[in-house]
Amino acid sequence: MKNYIVAYDIKCAKRAYRVHKLIYDYAFGGQKSVFELLLNERDLKKLLENLKPLLDNEDSINVVEVDKNIIFYGKSEILNYNKGVIII
């Protein structure tokens, strides 16, 4: 599993909603159009494949693998995330 930051700029509100919804399903944190994801290779490939048909030439999505030497400030911390576990 690797940490990723995904940021997007989608011009059309309808497409932006679809992209947001798709990325949000994989995210464990984020705001508006920037999300933190913890993905294995299979889930990353699936996410990228599902994003492609949602994009237009004027849109952009940046997927950045986060280096292991992460610096945290404030309340930030590494989250242990196991897909399928819901904490209420």
N, C-alpha and C positions, 0 to 999 in steps of 0.2 A: 504494500500500500504506500502511496506517495501523496504528499500534500500539493494542491494546486490552487492558484488564484485564477479565477475566470472573470474577465471584465468584458462588457459588451456595449456597443453603441448601435442601436437599431433605429432606423429613421421612421419606420411605420409603426404606429401604436399597436396594431393588430399582431404584427410579427413580433414586436417587442414582448408582448404578453405571452406569446407561445414560447419564445426563447426563455423568458424569465421562468415560466412554469416548468419547462424541461430541466433547466439548470437547478432550480430550487429543489427538485426531487433528489438531487445528488448532494446538495449543500448541507453543511453543518453550521454555517454562519455566513453573514454577509449583509449588505445593504444595497438597496436599489439595483444597480447594475454591476456590482462587484461581489463575488462570492468566494468562500473558502470551501474546498472539496477535498475529501480523502478518498482516493480511487485506486483500485487495482488496474492492471493493464486492460483487462476485459471490459470493465465499466468505462474507462476512458475512451476506448475504441467505440463502444456503443454510444456514448454521449456525443462524440464527434460525428459519427455517422448519422445520428438523429438530428443534429444541428444543421448539417449541410443543406437539406431541402428547405429549411426555414429562412435561409438567408438570401438577400438580394445583393447586387453589386455595390450598393451604397452602404451596406452594413459592415460592421467589423466585430470580431470576437477574438480576444487574446486569452490564450490558455498558457499559464506560466507555472512550471514546476518549481516549487519552493525548495530552496537549498536546506540541507539538514541543520545548518547553523542559523536558526531563527532567533531573532531578538524580540522579546515581548515587553510591552509597557502596559501600565495600568492593570486592568483585570484580565488581560490576554493570557492564555495558557494553552498548552497542547491538550486537545480533547481526545480521550480514548473513545472512538466511535465504532460501534459494531452494527452494521446494517441489520435491520430487523429488530433492534432493541428500541423501545420507546420509553423515555423517562418522563414521568408526569410530576 
